[in-house]
Amino acid sequence: MPHPLGSFAYVWPFYAAAVIAYLLGSVPFGLVLTRLGGYGDIRAIGSGNIGATNVLRTGNKGLALLTLLLDLGKGAIAVLIARNFGPDIAVIAAAAVVLGHLFPIWLAFKGGKGVATAGGVLLAIAWPVGVLALATWLAAAVLTRYSSLAALLACAAAPLYAWLLGFDPQRLELIAVIAFLVILRHHANIRRLVRGEESKIRLRRS
């Protein structure tokens, strides 16, 4: 990884990758799709989040699934494109695309929780970790019906999976940082879980 204040001729691709990945990550697919679907501003519904779980609260499972796939896809695409320019640039893009989703410039830096986008990053940069984290999320979601708790458990487990599978320190550190950021963005969910006030996953509109 180059020094951030090194020769511009050497570091500019890293800055370019960071900016492009951030802008890709900042596209609020949940907000765009619900507006196009006639549901208004998703931030005024349910938890106010722009992610797939909150989109599901509109009762439109198709839009929720599409939001999930697009958010996951932008994380994977950012890494897969950047990987063609080297592993260091892929790591930069991975971090930037997640930051873009969490803190999008278009929404006053108030974005989603980053679970799907982080999942796409994991599948692209360390697919065994991504598969195990997804399996953890699915198992926890089915057993508890709490999307947020499932996400927290999957994030907590991801660095452990990376360590147990012997991934290199650079990717292990990246996965740990992403997991920390996503967990941090769930601070309100954690408080609601502790109080027993967190909403469960519902596949039917109430």
Residue frames as a rotation matrix with the C-alpha (Angstrom) as fourth column:
MET 1
0.579 0.815 0.000 0.00
0.815 -0.579 0.000 0.00
0.000 0.000 -1.000 0.00
PRO 2
-0.183 -0.712 0.678 1.54
0.648 -0.606 -0.461 3.35
0.739 0.355 0.573 -1.01
HIS 3
-0.633 -0.050 -0.772 2.02
0.658 -0.561 -0.503 6.27
-0.408 -0.827 0.388 1.35
PRO 4
0.365 0.917 0.160 -1.00
0.873 -0.278 -0.400 8.61
-0.323 0.286 -0.902 0.89
LEU 5
0.794 -0.133 -0.593 1.32
-0.157 -0.988 0.011 11.61
-0.587 0.084 -0.805 0.46
GLY 6
-0.082 -0.856 0.511 3.70
0.455 0.424 0.783 9.88
-0.887 0.296 0.355 -1.92
SER 7
-0.902 -0.347 -0.255 4.40
-0.073 -0.460 0.885 10.75
-0.425 0.817 0.390 -5.54
PHE 8
-0.052 0.958 -0.283 1.18
-0.641 -0.250 -0.725 11.77
-0.765 0.144 0.627 -7.30
ALA 9
-0.165 -0.073 -0.984 2.20
-0.944 0.299 0.136 9.77
0.284 0.951 -0.119 -10.37
TYR 10
-0.865 -0.237 -0.441 2.12
-0.128 0.956 -0.264 6.67
0.485 -0.172 -0.858 -8.17
VAL 11
-0.872 0.479 -0.100 -0.79
0.242 0.246 -0.939 7.31
-0.425 -0.843 -0.331 -5.81
TRP 12
-0.632 0.679 -0.375 -3.39
-0.748 -0.661 0.063 8.85
-0.205 0.320 0.925 -8.15
PRO 13
-0.489 0.520 -0.700 -4.87
-0.267 0.675 0.688 5.44
0.830 0.524 -0.191 -9.16
PHE 14
-0.707 0.204 -0.678 -5.59
0.665 0.517 -0.539 4.76
0.240 -0.832 -0.500 -5.48
TYR 15
-0.768 0.441 -0.465 -7.34
-0.088 -0.792 -0.604 8.10
-0.635 -0.423 0.647 -5.06
ALA 16
-0.592 0.549 -0.590 -9.28
-0.772 -0.177 0.611 7.52
0.231 0.817 0.529 -8.29
ALA 17
-0.583 0.350 -0.733 -10.36
0.205 0.936 0.285 4.06
0.786 0.015 -0.618 -7.14
ALA 18
-0.787 0.259 -0.559 -11.46
0.571 -0.036 -0.820 5.45
-0.233 -0.965 -0.120 -3.79
VAL 19
-0.704 0.526 -0.477 -13.55
-0.475 -0.848 -0.234 8.25
-0.528 0.061 0.847 -5.35
ILE 20
-0.520 0.513 -0.683 -15.18
-0.666 0.257 0.700 6.05
0.534 0.819 0.208 -8.00
ALA 21
-0.615 0.268 -0.741 -15.98
0.440 0.897 -0.041 3.27
0.654 -0.351 -0.670 -5.52
TYR 22
-0.838 0.310 -0.448 -17.34
0.304 -0.416 -0.857 5.79
-0.452 -0.855 0.254 -3.01
LEU 23
-0.613 0.621 -0.489 -19.65
-0.752 -0.649 0.118 7.31
-0.244 0.440 0.864 -5.63
LEU 24
-0.485 0.426 -0.764 -20.84
-0.293 0.744 0.601 3.85
0.824 0.515 -0.236 -6.67
GLY 25
-0.710 0.163 -0.685 -21.49
0.628 0.587 -0.511 2.91
0.319 -0.793 -0.519 -3.06
SER 26
-0.867 0.321 -0.381 -23.39
0.022 -0.740 -0.673 6.13
-0.498 -0.591 0.634 -2.45
VAL 27
-0.684 0.688 -0.243 -26.13
-0.428 -0.109 0.897 5.32
0.591 0.718 0.369 -4.98
PRO 28
-0.721 0.442 0.533 -29.22
-0.505 0.191 -0.842 4.85
-0.474 -0.877 0.086 -2.73
PHE 29
-0.887 0.339 -0.313 -30.98
-0.101 0.521 0.848 2.09
0.451 0.784 -0.428 -4.62
GLY 30
-0.573 0.706 -0.415 -33.61
0.815 0.441 -0.375 1.57
-0.081 -0.554 -0.829 -1.92
LEU 31
-0.338 0.407 -0.849 -34.61
0.136 -0.871 -0.472 5.22
-0.931 -0.275 0.240 -2.02
VAL 32
-0.737 -0.003 -0.676 -34.65
-0.625 -0.377 0.683 5.37
-0.257 0.926 0.276 -5.84
LEU 33
-0.894 0.365 -0.261 -36.64
0.156 0.798 0.582 2.16
0.421 0.479 -0.770 -6.27
THR 34
-0.448 0.772 -0.452 -39.31
0.819 0.151 -0.554 2.99
-0.359 -0.618 -0.700 -3.71
ARG 35
-0.368 0.305 -0.878 -39.82
-0.229 -0.945 -0.232 6.42
-0.901 0.115 0.418 -5.23
LEU 36
-0.801 0.053 -0.597 -40.10
-0.592 0.077 0.802 4.89
0.088 0.996 -0.031 -8.70
GLY 37
-0.806 0.487 -0.336 -42.52
0.445 0.873 0.198 2.32
0.390 0.010 -0.921 -7.26
GLY 38
-0.123 0.812 0.571 -44.79
-0.041 -0.579 0.814 5.04
0.992 0.077 0.104 -5.90
TYR 39
0.354 0.226 -0.908 -44.03
0.808 0.415 0.418 4.52
0.472 -0.881 -0.036 -2.21
GLY 40
0.932 -0.002 0.363 -42.58
-0.118 -0.948 0.296 7.96
0.343 -0.319 -0.883 -1.61
ASP 41
0.071 -0.949 0.308 -39.50
-0.737 -0.258 -0.624 8.52
0.672 -0.183 -0.718 0.53
ILE 42
0.316 0.018 -0.948 -38.41
0.279 0.954 0.111 5.25
0.907 -0.300 0.297 2.17
ARG 43
-0.741 -0.670 -0.044 -36.80
0.275 -0.244 -0.930 7.33
0.613 -0.701 0.365 4.92
ALA 44
-0.522 0.651 0.551 -40.31
-0.816 -0.570 -0.100 8.18
0.249 -0.502 0.828 6.14
ILE 45
0.527 0.684 -0.504 -41.26
-0.539 0.728 0.424 4.50
0.657 0.048 0.753 6.45
GLY 46
0.768 -0.152 -0.622 -40.46
0.398 0.874 0.278 2.08
0.501 -0.461 0.732 9.26
SER 47
0.410 -0.717 -0.563 -36.92
0.814 0.009 0.581 2.51
-0.412 -0.697 0.587 10.57
GLY 48
0.834 -0.089 -0.544 -36.13
-0.237 -0.949 -0.208 5.23
-0.498 0.303 -0.813 8.03
ASN 49
-0.178 -0.946 0.271 -33.31
-0.107 0.293 0.950 3.16
-0.978 0.140 -0.153 6.61
ILE 50
0.189 0.200 -0.961 -32.69
-0.923 -0.299 -0.244 2.96
-0.336 0.933 0.128 2.85
GLY 51
-0.781 -0.625 0.014 -31.82
-0.595 0.751 0.287 -0.75
-0.189 0.216 -0.958 2.84
ALA 52
-0.649 0.480 -0.590 -33.70
-0.243 0.604 0.759 -3.85
0.721 0.636 -0.276 1.71
THR 53
-0.725 0.389 -0.569 -35.14
0.680 0.538 -0.498 -4.70
0.112 -0.748 -0.654 5.14
ASN 54
-0.570 0.530 -0.628 -36.91
0.051 -0.740 -0.671 -1.36
-0.820 -0.414 0.394 5.36
VAL 55
-0.689 0.333 -0.644 -38.00
-0.722 -0.234 0.651 -1.56
0.066 0.913 0.402 1.72
LEU 56
-0.806 0.384 -0.451 -39.66
0.297 0.921 0.253 -4.86
0.512 0.070 -0.856 2.65
ARG 57
-0.683 0.553 -0.478 -41.85
0.464 -0.177 -0.868 -2.89
-0.565 -0.814 -0.136 5.07
THR 58
-0.637 0.506 -0.581 -43.60
-0.717 -0.667 0.205 -1.36
-0.284 0.547 0.787 2.05
GLY 59
0.238 0.715 0.658 -45.02
-0.334 0.696 -0.636 -4.82
-0.912 -0.068 0.405 1.40
ASN 60
0.838 -0.007 -0.546 -43.31
-0.543 0.100 -0.834 -5.05
0.060 0.995 0.080 -2.00
LYS 61
0.607 -0.602 0.519 -41.05
0.045 0.678 0.734 -8.11
-0.793 -0.423 0.438 -1.75
GLY 62
0.633 -0.358 0.687 -39.86
0.773 0.235 -0.590 -7.67
0.050 0.904 0.425 -5.33
LEU 63
0.692 -0.369 0.620 -38.53
-0.154 -0.915 -0.373 -4.18
0.705 0.163 -0.690 -4.65
ALA 64
0.731 -0.424 0.535 -36.91
-0.594 -0.009 0.805 -5.38
-0.336 -0.906 -0.258 -1.44
LEU 65
0.601 -0.501 0.623 -35.17
0.476 0.850 0.224 -8.23
-0.642 0.162 0.749 -3.27
LEU 66
0.626 -0.353 0.695 -34.03
0.624 -0.307 -0.718 -5.91
0.467 0.884 0.028 -6.06
THR 67
0.766 -0.348 0.541 -32.67
-0.518 -0.832 0.199 -3.44
0.381 -0.432 -0.818 -3.49
LEU 68
0.686 -0.494 0.535 -30.78
-0.244 0.537 0.808 -6.26
-0.686 -0.684 0.248 -1.80
LEU 69
0.551 -0.462 0.694 -29.27
0.762 0.618 -0.193 -7.48
-0.340 0.636 0.693 -5.07
LEU 70
0.666 -0.288 0.688 -28.28
0.322 -0.722 -0.613 -3.99
0.673 0.630 -0.388 -6.25
ASP 71
0.754 -0.402 0.520 -26.71
-0.652 -0.558 0.514 -3.05
0.084 -0.726 -0.682 -2.91
LEU 72
0.573 -0.549 0.608 -24.84
0.071 0.773 0.631 -6.35
-0.816 -0.319 0.482 -2.83
GLY 73
0.656 -0.251 0.712 -23.91
0.753 0.285 -0.593 -5.98
-0.054 0.925 0.376 -6.48
LYS 74
0.823 -0.362 0.437 -22.36
-0.163 -0.888 -0.430 -2.54
0.544 0.283 -0.790 -6.13
GLY 75
0.596 -0.636 0.491 -20.06
-0.635 0.001 0.772 -3.85
-0.491 -0.772 -0.403 -3.41
ALA 76
0.421 -0.410 0.809 -18.98
0.393 0.887 0.245 -6.81
-0.818 0.215 0.534 -5.51
ILE 77
0.775 -0.072 0.628 -18.59
0.608 -0.187 -0.771 -4.83
0.173 0.980 -0.102 -8.74
ALA 78
0.852 -0.479 0.214 -16.40
-0.504 -0.859 0.085 -2.18
0.143 -0.180 -0.973 -7.10
VAL 79
0.317 -0.753 0.577 -13.99
-0.481 0.396 0.782 -4.86
-0.817 -0.525 -0.237 -5.89
LEU 80
0.443 -0.111 0.890 -14.03
0.567 0.804 -0.182 -6.97
-0.695 0.585 0.419 -9.06
ILE 81
0.896 -0.136 0.422 -13.21
0.287 -0.549 -0.785 -3.99
0.338 0.825 -0.453 -11.27
ALA 82
0.698 -0.643 0.315 -10.53
-0.715 -0.653 0.250 -2.66
0.045 -0.400 -0.916 -8.92
ARG 83
0.567 -0.470 0.676 -8.94
-0.093 0.779 0.620 -6.10
-0.819 -0.414 0.398 -8.61
ASN 84
0.808 -0.249 0.534 -7.81
0.588 0.280 -0.759 -5.83
0.040 0.927 0.372 -12.23
PHE 85
0.579 -0.586 0.567 -5.44
-0.197 -0.776 -0.600 -3.06
0.791 0.236 -0.565 -11.09
GLY 86
-0.497 -0.848 -0.181 -3.94
-0.110 0.269 -0.957 -4.93
0.861 -0.456 -0.227 -8.17
PRO 87
-0.076 0.480 -0.874 -4.86
0.796 0.556 0.237 -6.21
0.600 -0.678 -0.424 -4.69
ASP 88
-0.751 -0.248 -0.612 -4.05
0.603 -0.634 -0.483 -2.91
-0.268 -0.732 0.626 -2.96
ILE 89
-0.880 0.474 -0.036 -6.46
-0.434 -0.770 0.468 -0.96
0.194 0.427 0.883 -5.16
ALA 90
-0.258 0.808 -0.529 -9.09
0.162 0.576 0.801 -3.66
0.952 0.121 -0.280 -4.59
VAL 91
-0.335 0.080 -0.939 -8.79
0.933 0.166 -0.319 -3.14
0.131 -0.983 -0.130 -0.84
ILE 92
-0.944 -0.026 -0.330 -9.12
0.082 -0.984 -0.158 0.64
-0.321 -0.176 0.931 -1.24
ALA 93
-0.665 0.731 -0.151 -12.20
-0.437 -0.217 0.873 0.21
0.606 0.647 0.464 -3.43
ALA 94
-0.268 0.553 -0.789 -13.72
0.581 0.746 0.326 -2.27
0.768 -0.371 -0.521 -0.98
ALA 95
-0.545 0.016 -0.838 -13.46
0.783 -0.349 -0.516 0.16
-0.301 -0.937 0.178 1.90
ALA 96
-0.952 0.108 -0.287 -14.63
-0.171 -0.964 0.205 3.12
-0.254 0.244 0.936 -0.18
VAL 97
-0.590 0.785 -0.188 -17.75
-0.117 0.147 0.982 1.45
0.799 0.602 0.005 -1.60
VAL 98
-0.142 0.518 -0.843 -18.91
0.895 0.431 0.114 0.54
0.423 -0.739 -0.525 1.91
LEU 99
-0.659 -0.157 -0.736 -18.21
0.540 -0.779 -0.317 4.07
-0.523 -0.607 0.598 3.15
GLY 100
-0.944 0.330 -0.022 -20.20
-0.234 -0.619 0.750 5.41
0.234 0.713 0.661 0.19
HIS 101
-0.244 0.897 -0.367 -23.22
0.335 0.434 0.836 3.37
0.910 0.081 -0.407 1.20
LEU 102
-0.116 0.150 -0.982 -22.91
0.991 0.079 -0.105 4.28
0.062 -0.986 -0.157 4.88
PHE 103
-0.048 -0.035 -0.998 -22.26
0.418 -0.909 0.011 7.98
-0.907 -0.416 0.058 4.29
PRO 104
-0.063 0.061 0.996 -23.58
0.998 0.012 0.063 9.02
-0.008 0.998 -0.062 0.84
ILE 105
-0.895 -0.360 -0.266 -22.90
0.358 -0.932 0.056 12.61
-0.268 -0.045 0.962 -0.11
TRP 106
-0.691 0.671 0.269 -26.31
0.057 -0.321 0.945 12.85
0.721 0.668 0.184 -1.81
LEU 107
0.361 0.870 -0.336 -28.17
0.389 0.187 0.902 12.17
0.848 -0.456 -0.271 1.46
ALA 108
0.501 -0.237 0.832 -26.20
-0.645 -0.744 0.176 14.46
0.577 -0.625 -0.526 3.77
PHE 109
-0.520 -0.837 -0.169 -23.97
-0.579 0.491 -0.651 11.49
0.628 -0.240 -0.740 4.68
LYS 110
-0.336 0.489 0.805 -26.91
-0.743 0.387 -0.546 9.60
-0.579 -0.782 0.233 6.23
GLY 111
-0.370 0.084 -0.925 -27.01
-0.802 0.473 0.364 6.27
0.469 0.877 -0.107 4.42
GLY 112
0.605 0.646 -0.465 -27.86
-0.415 0.755 0.508 2.64
0.679 -0.114 0.725 5.06
LYS 113
0.777 -0.258 0.574 -26.50
-0.487 0.331 0.808 0.07
-0.399 -0.908 0.132 7.46
GLY 114
0.069 -0.859 -0.508 -24.16
-0.997 -0.073 -0.013 -1.44
-0.026 0.507 -0.861 4.87
VAL 115
0.088 -0.038 0.995 -24.99
-0.417 0.906 0.071 -5.12
-0.905 -0.421 0.065 5.36
ALA 116
0.823 0.295 0.485 -25.72
0.267 0.552 -0.790 -6.03
-0.501 0.780 0.375 1.73
THR 117
0.823 -0.558 -0.104 -22.92
-0.433 -0.500 -0.750 -3.88
0.366 0.662 -0.654 0.32
ALA 118
0.009 -0.821 0.571 -20.45
-0.961 0.152 0.232 -5.36
-0.277 -0.551 -0.787 2.81
GLY 119
0.352 0.192 0.916 -21.70
-0.106 0.981 -0.165 -8.81
-0.930 -0.039 0.366 1.82
GLY 120
0.996 0.014 0.089 -20.96
0.087 0.072 -0.994 -8.07
-0.021 0.997 0.070 -1.83
VAL 121
0.424 -0.900 0.103 -17.47
-0.856 -0.435 -0.279 -6.89
0.296 0.030 -0.955 -0.91
LEU 122
-0.005 -0.421 0.907 -16.82
-0.717 0.634 0.290 -10.08
-0.697 -0.649 -0.305 1.08
LEU 123
0.676 0.326 0.661 -18.01
0.146 0.820 -0.554 -12.32
-0.723 0.471 0.506 -1.74
ALA 124
0.952 -0.305 0.024 -15.69
-0.055 -0.247 -0.967 -10.53
0.301 0.920 -0.252 -4.18
ILE 125
0.302 -0.907 0.293 -12.58
-0.798 -0.409 -0.443 -10.14
0.522 -0.099 -0.847 -2.06
ALA 126
-0.821 -0.489 0.294 -12.74
-0.570 0.681 -0.460 -13.30
0.025 -0.545 -0.838 0.09
TRP 127
-0.212 0.886 -0.413 -15.61
-0.684 0.167 0.710 -15.46
0.698 0.433 0.570 -1.16
PRO 128
-0.341 0.146 -0.929 -15.35
0.465 0.885 -0.032 -18.24
0.817 -0.443 -0.369 1.47
VAL 129
-0.915 0.013 -0.403 -15.74
0.356 -0.441 -0.824 -15.61
-0.188 -0.897 0.399 4.18
GLY 130
-0.711 0.681 -0.175 -18.65
-0.701 -0.667 0.251 -14.08
0.055 0.301 0.952 2.30
VAL 131
-0.216 0.628 -0.747 -20.40
-0.243 0.707 0.664 -17.44
0.946 0.325 0.000 1.96
LEU 132
-0.508 -0.038 -0.860 -19.93
0.717 0.535 -0.447 -18.25
0.478 -0.844 -0.245 5.65
ALA 133
-0.958 0.169 -0.232 -21.11
0.001 -0.806 -0.591 -14.79
-0.287 -0.567 0.772 6.71
LEU 134
-0.493 0.818 -0.296 -24.18
-0.748 -0.225 0.624 -15.14
0.444 0.530 0.723 4.49
ALA 135
-0.214 0.383 -0.898 -24.91
0.223 0.915 0.337 -18.57
0.951 -0.128 -0.281 5.99
THR 136
-0.795 -0.125 -0.594 -24.57
0.605 -0.087 -0.791 -17.07
0.047 -0.988 0.145 9.46
TRP 137
-0.856 0.508 -0.101 -27.00
-0.499 -0.861 -0.098 -14.28
-0.137 -0.033 0.990 8.57
LEU 138
-0.296 0.784 -0.546 -29.54
-0.546 0.330 0.770 -16.69
0.784 0.526 0.330 7.10
ALA 139
-0.366 0.110 -0.924 -29.38
0.552 0.825 -0.121 -19.06
0.749 -0.555 -0.363 10.07
ALA 140
-0.880 -0.012 -0.475 -29.73
0.425 -0.468 -0.775 -16.23
-0.213 -0.883 0.417 12.59
ALA 141
-0.762 0.629 -0.155 -32.53
-0.644 -0.713 0.276 -14.55
0.063 0.311 0.948 10.62
VAL 142
-0.223 0.687 -0.692 -34.52
-0.215 0.658 0.722 -17.78
0.951 0.310 0.001 10.36
LEU 143
-0.391 -0.006 -0.921 -34.05
0.734 0.602 -0.315 -18.62
0.556 -0.799 -0.231 14.05
THR 144
-0.661 0.022 -0.750 -34.63
0.616 -0.555 -0.559 -15.15
-0.428 -0.832 0.353 15.52
ARG 145
0.248 0.712 0.657 -36.48
0.956 -0.288 -0.049 -13.26
0.154 0.641 -0.752 12.73
TYR 146
0.713 -0.142 -0.686 -34.39
0.136 -0.933 0.334 -10.22
-0.687 -0.332 -0.646 13.64
SER 147
0.812 -0.417 0.408 -32.58
0.437 -0.029 -0.899 -8.91
0.387 0.909 0.158 10.55
SER 148
0.588 -0.597 0.546 -30.43
-0.602 -0.773 -0.197 -6.60
0.540 -0.213 -0.814 12.64
LEU 149
0.509 -0.390 0.768 -29.34
-0.627 0.443 0.641 -9.32
-0.590 -0.807 -0.019 15.07
ALA 150
0.787 -0.201 0.583 -28.52
0.466 0.813 -0.348 -11.60
-0.404 0.546 0.734 12.14
ALA 151
0.747 -0.514 0.421 -26.41
0.116 -0.523 -0.844 -8.83
0.655 0.680 -0.331 10.61
LEU 152
0.524 -0.546 0.654 -24.59
-0.840 -0.459 0.290 -8.19
0.142 -0.701 -0.699 13.87
LEU 153
0.578 -0.284 0.765 -23.77
-0.215 0.851 0.479 -11.88
-0.787 -0.441 0.431 14.32
ALA 154
0.811 -0.265 0.521 -22.60
0.584 0.424 -0.692 -12.22
-0.037 0.866 0.499 10.71
CYS 155
0.680 -0.568 0.463 -20.39
-0.257 -0.777 -0.574 -9.15
0.686 0.272 -0.675 11.02
ALA 156
0.497 -0.485 0.720 -18.89
-0.830 -0.023 0.557 -10.32
-0.254 -0.874 -0.414 14.29
ALA 157
0.623 -0.201 0.756 -18.18
0.086 0.978 0.189 -13.74
-0.777 -0.052 0.627 12.78
ALA 158
0.986 -0.156 0.066 -16.66
0.059 -0.049 -0.997 -12.52
0.159 0.987 -0.039 9.48
PRO 159
0.344 -0.925 0.159 -13.21
-0.863 -0.379 -0.335 -11.52
0.370 -0.022 -0.929 10.85
LEU 160
0.085 -0.267 0.960 -13.09
-0.678 0.690 0.253 -14.78
-0.730 -0.672 -0.122 12.79
TYR 161
0.825 0.246 0.509 -13.82
0.183 0.736 -0.652 -16.74
-0.535 0.631 0.562 9.62
ALA 162
0.840 -0.540 -0.054 -11.10
-0.304 -0.386 -0.871 -14.80
0.449 0.748 -0.488 7.77
TRP 163
0.096 -0.824 0.558 -8.60
-0.995 -0.072 0.064 -15.56
-0.013 -0.562 -0.827 10.53
LEU 164
0.247 0.061 0.967 -9.51
-0.375 0.926 0.037 -19.25
-0.894 -0.372 0.251 10.74
LEU 165
0.905 0.151 0.397 -9.24
0.287 0.470 -0.835 -19.61
-0.313 0.870 0.382 6.96
GLY 166
0.104 -0.994 -0.026 -5.78
0.706 0.055 0.706 -18.04
-0.701 -0.092 0.708 6.98
PHE 167
0.737 0.169 0.654 -6.43
0.619 -0.558 -0.553 -14.96
0.272 0.812 -0.516 4.86
ASP 168
-0.264 -0.929 0.259 -3.61
0.759 -0.366 -0.539 -12.44
0.596 0.054 0.801 4.52
PRO 169
-0.486 0.022 -0.874 -3.35
0.774 -0.453 -0.442 -9.63
-0.405 -0.891 0.203 7.10
GLN 170
-0.987 0.092 -0.132 -4.43
-0.139 -0.902 0.408 -6.95
-0.081 0.421 0.903 4.61
ARG 171
-0.433 0.881 -0.189 -7.76
-0.161 0.131 0.978 -8.59
0.887 0.454 0.086 3.85
LEU 172
-0.194 0.320 -0.927 -8.23
0.875 0.484 -0.016 -9.66
0.444 -0.814 -0.374 7.46
GLU 173
-0.761 -0.138 -0.634 -7.81
0.472 -0.789 -0.394 -6.05
-0.445 -0.599 0.666 8.60
LEU 174
-0.875 0.482 -0.045 -10.17
-0.361 -0.588 0.724 -4.82
0.322 0.650 0.688 5.87
ILE 175
-0.236 0.822 -0.518 -12.86
0.284 0.568 0.772 -7.32
0.929 0.035 -0.367 6.89
ALA 176
-0.328 0.053 -0.943 -12.47
0.944 0.052 -0.326 -6.36
0.031 -0.997 -0.067 10.55
VAL 177
-0.933 -0.051 -0.358 -12.78
0.089 -0.992 -0.090 -2.64
-0.350 -0.115 0.930 9.77
ILE 178
-0.667 0.736 -0.114 -15.86
-0.345 -0.169 0.923 -3.15
0.660 0.655 0.367 7.59
ALA 179
-0.157 0.602 -0.783 -17.45
0.655 0.657 0.374 -5.34
0.739 -0.454 -0.497 10.25
PHE 180
-0.596 -0.137 -0.791 -16.77
0.754 -0.434 -0.493 -2.68
-0.276 -0.890 0.362 12.88
LEU 181
-0.966 0.217 -0.141 -18.32
-0.251 -0.917 0.311 0.07
-0.062 0.336 0.940 10.74
VAL 182
-0.417 0.858 -0.299 -21.45
-0.123 0.272 0.954 -1.95
0.901 0.435 -0.008 10.00
ILE 183
-0.173 0.313 -0.934 -21.87
0.896 0.444 -0.017 -2.88
0.410 -0.839 -0.357 13.66
LEU 184
-0.830 -0.202 -0.520 -21.38
0.433 -0.822 -0.371 0.77
-0.353 -0.533 0.769 14.61
ARG 185
-0.843 0.537 -0.023 -24.15
-0.403 -0.604 0.688 1.80
0.356 0.589 0.725 12.19
HIS 186
-0.142 0.803 -0.579 -26.47
0.264 0.594 0.760 -0.60
0.954 -0.045 -0.296 14.05
HIS 187
-0.947 -0.320 -0.013 -26.21
0.093 -0.237 -0.967 1.31
0.306 -0.917 0.255 17.34
ALA 188
-0.451 0.855 0.257 -29.92
-0.891 -0.450 -0.066 2.18
0.060 -0.259 0.964 17.33
ASN 189
0.276 0.536 -0.798 -30.86
-0.487 0.794 0.365 -1.42
0.829 0.288 0.480 16.55
ILE 190
-0.514 -0.548 -0.660 -28.69
0.306 0.602 -0.738 -2.66
0.801 -0.582 -0.142 19.40
ARG 191
-0.929 0.213 0.304 -30.50
-0.371 -0.523 -0.768 -0.36
-0.005 -0.825 0.565 21.83
ARG 192
-0.014 0.990 -0.138 -33.89
-0.975 0.017 0.220 -1.56
0.220 0.138 0.966 20.55
LEU 193
0.063 -0.036 -0.997 -32.80
-0.121 0.992 -0.043 -5.20
0.991 0.124 0.059 20.82
VAL 194
-0.866 -0.444 -0.231 -31.74
0.190 0.135 -0.972 -4.66
0.463 -0.886 -0.033 24.42
ARG 195
-0.745 0.638 0.195 -35.10
-0.606 -0.526 -0.597 -3.03
-0.278 -0.563 0.778 25.20
GLY 196
-0.645 0.504 0.574 -37.02
0.459 0.857 -0.236 -5.74
-0.611 0.112 -0.784 23.33
GLU 197
0.215 0.744 -0.632 -38.43
-0.083 -0.631 -0.771 -3.17
-0.973 0.218 -0.074 20.90
GLU 198
-0.698 -0.557 -0.450 -36.75
-0.484 -0.097 0.870 -4.25
-0.528 0.825 -0.202 17.65
SER 199
0.374 0.855 -0.359 -39.06
-0.841 0.149 -0.520 -5.15
-0.391 0.496 0.775 14.75
LYS 200
-0.182 -0.370 0.911 -38.95
0.022 0.925 0.379 -8.68
-0.983 0.089 -0.161 13.40
ILE 201
-0.933 -0.157 -0.325 -38.81
-0.324 -0.030 0.945 -9.67
-0.158 0.987 -0.023 9.74
ARG 202
-0.046 0.962 0.271 -42.30
-0.049 0.268 -0.962 -9.84
-0.998 -0.058 0.035 8.25
LEU 203
-0.893 -0.288 0.347 -42.93
0.282 0.243 0.928 -11.22
-0.352 0.926 -0.136 4.78
ARG 204
-0.138 0.904 0.404 -46.52
0.921 -0.033 0.389 -10.04
0.365 0.426 -0.828 4.76
ARG 205
-0.729 -0.069 0.682 -47.63
0.001 -0.995 -0.099 -6.46
0.685 -0.072 0.725 4.93
SER 206
-0.711 0.462 -0.530 -49.47
0.675 0.237 -0.698 -5.74
-0.197 -0.855 -0.481 8.17
